[in-house]
């Protein structure tokens, strides 16, 4: 039987591991030279035959089906194979790249392209985990990108993008309600209003439990509206003034908690769970980052046809989501080709269709030719989608350190029961 | 003799990865990980861990869930087997319950959630005619702070596991004879079983009970779906820390993993204490001479609990399958407003690759586990020495060490060894989890095999090899196939190992399902839950049907 004497003694293992880690530590970071997007025909040549592992949050079937389509088009046109790696959380992939770097794997990494923004981008940029120098603004389709009127394309959560990630779509915080249950006249027009509304409709509002992305976004929206001086949010958190700046936010949450769904003793997992809860009749006001979310859900029978959208006249948070290439990606040329294809008017128009995904474009209509503009004009945004002119002002995202800090504070105050 | 290779091979393949992983976990728990700048041993990670808000509560939740789950599962299985084995109802219920073993934990949990939630099926069936609810009530049932839903979810999933392990051991304890003897002495069914059969039977399923405790104390997926969230059980928090892009949190995760190890160990120690207590009580009761004939209520409640288990999981899955084709389905409608195949149409094209990887990895790791297990057991037969305590500890290490922790260490190790993420790594990682279950399922029946069969064969001049291949292995075909089916189901259900070691590049049905579950779309969850169930179900069907066919003319070979 299993004889302990023939087992592997732990000691050599320890020493070997320490040795390995020590070697890796000394090896340090090394940036492999990659393809140059300025020489596009060369990129296309070396991309042919590559397999691109695209790590993307895989919680939405719409998005998965869209990526599937992009992959088949890319294979047909450029001979690049796309494999979507569906993530339950984007940090899984970031953690994997971090582990690869820790193990000294500076080439042939497991991620070629990653769907990313905000906190994760800031962290990857700070750790030098991104393919550099900046490549995004050298892509052929960059010429259509609307970076002039959409400042979030060059500044991701206050962090300069520097071409280290390529814009994919726009996001704007939008609220949804069911007009069969809720009279549009009673809808809240600000975070303060929302608190009053929740008091009158106890148990019918909630937000996803931070650090879920949408839950943290709700906290940031309230923070932006209530902070005495919102401009400090554009700079990193200052521990000395944090308490003062965040005080109105936590006073607000304290007041809101008793009127939340389940009295704030449990929170929905994410915005998709809130969508289900709205369909179940448990929640009356929900929110998402995609203005076409409700129209798409109605189309697919997930929400009743009477659901409509609204935003706050004073503005709601807006940002851009991107794709980035890790510094150790194995198929950088293929990843560049995919990033460029995702920017093409054809792919962007398809993405904006609520029947497909409904994600707003990053392109400027004025920069497109008549044929491409017609693609966008032909899209039916759906009954529940507000027109771009009705979306209200865009509030800029705070510096990523705020998100981290209020998430930590939230957990301390509400995250451990009592 | 090739069997000689068995034990060292098992130690290498099993303890190797776990030890590498543990080293990768324990050292950082005390601040030592040069690659991340930790070059000195320090207690800082432990201090950080203790400073985490709600830590004690998370740990206590894990502990309580584990003990309550194990106690409830064991009680139901004992009452049911004691009260009903050998009856016709027993066989019928068995056919109902055994397929449930193959149901992935996540799928069962989702099904249960939709059954018991305020907007769930039970509330829908009673509304509005009885309850007056036009809209779901604002009640905290799923994710409750006491983890009752989570415990219920674990109980209904672990009952089939323990029942099957018990059944595999049952033919070795002379149930019918003992039962006849106890009955002739005037004992009630349950008392006769408890005094006559149980002590021997429990010895054989004891490690399975420990596995239930260890699993329940460190489960992640069920906890995420049904468990409390403010704060979540310990294992869920460890995974959160381990996935944090902030590398400094890995020290915290490692410290948390050490605590998890302690919590699991404490749960086992508490269990051992109650085990001893229960033994004393049983002996006292036996010595009292009372016959306990009036056990009809107990017997019926055992049956009722078993039926309720099957019904809860079955109904949950039936509901999920309806969801997979549902259009709009609002409260309090008991059936969807409309039906659509769109969830299936969107899913099917994406399934070929994950399906292939699931099958390949499951079959390879199971085959490897069966082969190594048989080699070890054969070697044990040849030397006549049963496994030592240390060997057993090594063997069951993967069931007790929180997987998230040692997997992270193992991931670092594979990367450091420049081993590309690929099927071999994944098979090896799955093997670590498959092997103990296979060994657990097989070693009991193997050791309890009546050696007089072999003695007779030897007396007739047969060689050791012939005895092994024509007497022992064929007679143990049932347990071997059951063990293989358990192993395959374990492999199919692996989530963390697949994601971490496969570097996300080797998707299986389960990783796809969990990734999609993040979206909470019941239609898609329904599709994947059905697909996920199908694979292990085939394995168990084989384990049940093949021996039944082969031994249909041999009455003594039929179990139960």
Interface residues (C-beta under 8 A of the other chain):
Chain A: X1 X2 X3 X4 X6 X7 X8 X10 X13 X14 X17 X18 X20 X21 X22 X24 X25 X53 X55 X57 X58 X59 X60 X61 X64 X65 X68 X83 X85 X86 X87 X88 X89 X91 X92 X93 X94 X95 X96 X98 X99 X100 X102 X103 X104 X105 X108 X110 X120 X123 X124 X202 X203 X209 X261 X262 X263 X265 X266 X267 X269 X270 X272 X273 X275 X276 X277 X279 X280 X281 X282 X300 X301 X302 X303 X304 X411 X412 X414 X415 X416 X417
Chain B: X7 X8 X10 X11 X12 X15 X16 X19 X20 X23 X24 X27 X33 X34 X35 X36 X53 X54 X57 X118 X119 X135 X136 X138 X139 X140 X142 X143 X144 X145 X228 X229 X230 X231 X242 X243 X244 X245 X246 X247 X326 X327 X328 X329 X330 X331 X337 X338 X340 X342 X343 X346 X347 X349 X350 X376 X379 X380 X383 X385 X386 X387 X388 X390 X391 X392 X394 X395 X408 X411 X412 X413 X415 X416 X417 X418 X420 X421 X499 X503 X504 X505 X507 X511 X512 X514 X515 X516 X517 X518 X519 X520 X521 X522 X523 X524
